[in-house]
Amino acid sequence: MLRRARAGDEQAFRALTDPYRRELQVHCYRLLGSLTDAEDMLQETLLAAWRGLAGFQERSSFRSWLYRIATNQCLNALRAAGRRVPAEPVPPFQPPEPTRRGEITWLQPYPDHLLEGIADTAPGPHARYEASEAIELAFIAGLQRMPPRQAATLVLRDVLGFATGEVASMLNTSQTAVKGTLQRARAAMDHHRDGADHRRAPRPRAVQERALARRFADAYVAADINAVVALLTDDAWLSMPPAAHQYHGTAAIRSFLHASFGFRGDRHMHLVPTHANTQPALAGYLSDPAQPAATPGRAVCAHHGRPEDPGHHPLPPRRALPAVRTRRITAEPAAQPKPRLAGLAASQFSRQRPSRTQPPGMTGVPP
């Protein structure tokens, strides 16, 4: 198969790379914190692999070689001037003064359905983190606060479980340097998780989760501020990437919702349940009287228990949310006391960007 791909057989190249596409995209997402950028870097990785097949000397596995390319593509992107901070959107209404302004405004959620179909989800023998833990937003946010090579070293060694020698080869450095970088990266991640009072939020039973999501959706769709606030803990956060505004506590969130719901006016909001970064989320669609279908407009994500990283919470999946026929979400009768929400986020969806140049015969990375 490799010989055929080196001879220019596009189908052979696809057969070689298809099993690794989704896990490589997750890898790029961990390093970049943005699904949009991860999609771009996956395509750049495949293009570089296609062009560099002749130089693959088979001293490592084909998978390790692809990870080396993907890691260095991401590091190059992070070094590029102007990559870091996306333009802050201009709000269509006057928001109240935020509690604080966040720094990691490029952070996006990762749709859970893109985690499906990964060929091998078991980490290597040197991994320290579970796969589900290493995709949570708190973990991704912690990586974004590190120098890029520290983050890459931590992901390759402690998430994917590559041996120190393999990591050194991928990063073109010595094993001694990898060990020192890894030690600093682990300390930085521990400090971040301690500072965020990191405790993995206990997940309620499925029936409770659905009931809570429905209560929240019903209140949000109805623009019932009192009902929304009643579902929040006293120390809840609301954030809106890529806007830097963040609101802490029910009084601040109430003030923002008053402005936001006022802007909505008579238009209807429709919420569709989904999951991102292993947490429940709701995708928002704002109806337009001139259109038969509602289009993606605003993301609303909720968190059970204490927020793991207050201030950096999700946008919902942007690619997996097509226009939908308008309909209302109705709530089922509630029973027994429910868990409260400790965080929610609302943000505009970004439009899908055109694909970059790809290897011959490749018209896009399948969702």
N, C-alpha and C positions, 0 to 999 in steps of 0.2 A: 504493500500500500504506500509506504514512504517513497519507494522508488518511482512508483507511478505519479505521485504528487510532485516529486522533484522534476519529472519529465513534463509537467504542466497539466496534469490531469486534475481538473477542478473538482470532479466528483470524489476523487481519492482524497484530495485535501479536505473537503467537507467531511468525509467519513472519519478522517483523523481528528479533526477539531471539534466536530459536533458534540461529542461526549463531554467536553470541557467548557463549552460556551457559558453555560449558566453559572458554574462555579467561578469562572474567571470574571464574570460581570459582578458577582458578589464581592470578589476580592477587590476589584477596582472601586466598588462602592464603599467598602470599609476604609480605603485609603483616602478617597475623595469626599465622602460624605454626601454626595449628590448622585441621584439616579441618572440625571441628564448627562453629567460628565462621565459616569461609569459606562453608559451606553456608547459614548464617543470613544472612550479609551479601549473598550472591547473591540470596536471596529479597527482602531489604530493597531491594536495587538495582532489581530488576524491579518491585517495588511502587511505588518512587519514580518510575521511568521511566513506568509506566502512568499515574500521577497527574499527571506533569509533561509529558506529550506536548504539551500546548497551548503550553508555554513553550519548546519546542525551536525555535529560530529558524533552524536549518540553516546557521549560519555555519561550523560544523565538520561532519565526517562523523558519521553516527549512531553509529558505533563509538567515536569519540572522546568523544562525549557520554555514552555508557554508561560509559566508563572514568572520566570525571569524576565521575559519580554514585557508582560503585563505590568509587573512591578516597576520596571524602569520607564515604561511609557507614563505611568502615573507620576513618578518622581519628576520626570521632565515637565509634565503638565503643571505640577505644583511649583516648579521653579519659574515657570513662565510669568512674565510681568502681567499684572492685572487679572490673574485668574481668580484670586481669592474672593473678592467681595462683589456679588452681583448688584446691579443697580437697584436701589430701593424703590419700590413702586410708590406712585403718588396715590394716596387713598382717595376714593370718590366722595368721602365725607370728612368732616373735621373730627378726628379722634381725640379723646381726652388725653391729658398728659400721662405718659406711661410710668409705671413704677421704675422701670429701668429700660435700657436699650441693649439688646443682645449683640454679641460679637460674631457668632457663627450663623450668619444669615443664609448661608448656602445649604444648610442641612435639610435634606429631604428624606421622606420615609421610603422604605423598600417594600413593595407589595409582596405579601406572603406567597401568592401564587407563582412568583418568579423563583421562589426557593424550591418549588417542586421540580422533579425530574433531574436533579443533580445526581450524577452517576454514583458518587461515593461521598456520603455525608459524614463518614467516620473520620475524625482527625487522626493525624499521625501519632506515633508513640510519644512524642515530646510535647504534645499540646497540653495547655493548662486550662483552657476555657471550653465549655460546651458550645456546640454549634449554635444553639438557640440563644445562649447568653451573648455570643459574639456578634449577633445581629441586632441586639436591642439598641435603642437610640442612645441610652446612657453610655454604652460602650463605644458607639460610633462617635458621639460627641467628645468622649475622652481622647480618642485617636486624633480628632481634628485639632486638639489643643497641643499636641506634641509636634516637635520637628519632624518633617516627613520621613527621614531615614529611621528615626526612632519608631515611628508608627509602622513602617514597613517591616522592620526587624521583629517587632512584637507580633504582628499578624502572621508573618511567615513561620516564626518559631513557636509561639504560644497558642495560636489559633489553628494554623494548618499543620503544625507538628513536624515541619522539616528539620532535619538535623543541622547542627551548627555549621558543619562544613558545607552543606547545601546552601544555607542562607548566605554564607560568605561568598560562595561562587556566584549566586544570583546578584549580590550587591557589589561584586568586584572588590572585595575587601578581605581582611584577614579574620581568622576565627577569634583571635584575641579582641579585635575591634568589635566583632559581633557580640561577644560576651559583655563587653563594657557598655555598648549601646543598649543591649537588652536589659541590663541591670537598671540603667537610667529610665528606660521606657516602663519597666514594671513599677518602679517607684512613682513615676508620673501618673500611671493609671491608678495605682492604689490611692494616691493623694486625691485624684479627681473623684474617685468613687467614695472615699471617706468624706470629702468636702460636700458631696451631694447627698450625704447620709444614705448611701446606697443600700437599699434592701430590695431584693427582687419582689415586686408587688405580687401578693398572693392572687391567683386567678380564681374568681368565683366559679361556681358550677355553671355549665352551659345554659341551663334554664334561667339562672339569675342574671347571667351576662346578657342574654337576649332581652329579658324583661327590663333591665336597666337601660340598655341601648334604646329600646322602644320608648321608654318614658322620656329619655333625653331627646330623642328624635321628635316626639310629639310636642314637647315643650318648645323646642327650637323652631320647628316648622310653624307653630302657632305664634311665634314671637312673644312667648309668655316668659318674661324676664324672671318673675318670682319663682316660677316652676323650674327654670333652668338653674337659678342660684340655689334653690333648695336641694338640688342634687349634688352640690359641690361641698367639699370640705372647706373649713375656714382658711386653710393655707393653700388653696388651689392657685394654679398659675394659668394664664392664657397667653399664648404667643402666636405670632403670625409670620413665619418665614415666607418670603425673603424680606418682609418688613422687620425692622429691629424692635418694634414696640412689644413690650411684655408687661402684663398686668398681674399683680399679686394680691390675693384676697378677694372676698366676695364683693366688697364695696367697689374696688377698682374694676372688677369684671362687670359688675352691674352697670357702671358708668359707660364702659365701652359698648356693652350690648345695647344700651339705650340709643347710642349714636348709630350703631350698625343696623339695628332693626328699624330705626327711623328712616334710614336710607333705603331699605328694602321696599318700603311703601306698600302698595297693593299687590306687588308681585309675589308669587308663591315660591317658597324654598322646598325642594324635595331632597330627602336624604336617603342614601342607599347604603346598607351595611357592607362592610368589607373588613379586611385585616391587613395590617402593615407592621413590620418589625415584631411579629408575634403578638401584637396587641390589637384589640378591637378598634375600628375606625368607622367613620361615616363620611361618604362622599356627597358633597352638596351640589345641587343643580338649581339654578335660578331660572324660573320660567320667563319667557318673553311673549307677550300677547301676540306678537306678529309671527311667531314661529310655532309649528305644531309640536316641536320637541324641545325639551329643556336641555341646555348645554352646560358642561362643567363650569362652575363658577367659583365655589368656595369650599374649602376643606374643613371639616370638623372632626377632630379626633379626641377621644376620651380615654382616661386612664383610671384604673381601679387602684385603690389604696394610695400610698404616698408616692408622688412623682419621683422617678428615679433620677431625672436630671431636670429640675424645675427651670424652665426658661428656654429649653430647646426641645420642642415637641413637634409632632409630624404635620407635614402636608400629606394628604392621601395620595394613592397611586395616580399618576397623571396619564399613563398610557392605557391603562386597563379600564378607563371610564368613558365610554362613548356617550353620545347624546341618547337620552331616554325619553320615552313617552311620559308626559306629565301625569303624576298620580300622587295622592296623599298617602302618607304612612300613618296608619292608625295604631293606637296603643291597645294592647291587651290588658285586661284587668290586672292590677298589681296585687300581689299577695305577700304578706310578711315583710319585715324591714329589709331594705336592699342596701348593698354597698354604695358608698358615695364616690363621686369622681373627684380626683385630686389634680387633674390637669386636663385642659382642652386646648385646641389650637384651631385657628381659622386662617386660611391663606388663599390667595388667588392661585389658580392653576397656571402653569406655564404652557405655552403652546409647543407642540412637538416640532423639533428642528429637523431640517433636511439631513439625510444620511450623508456621511462623508464618503470619499472614494473607498471602494472595497475591492478585495481580490476579484478577478474576473468571475462572472457567473453568480456573484453574491449580491442579492438585492436588498439585504437587510437582515438584522439579527432577529430571529423569530422570538415573539413574546413568550 
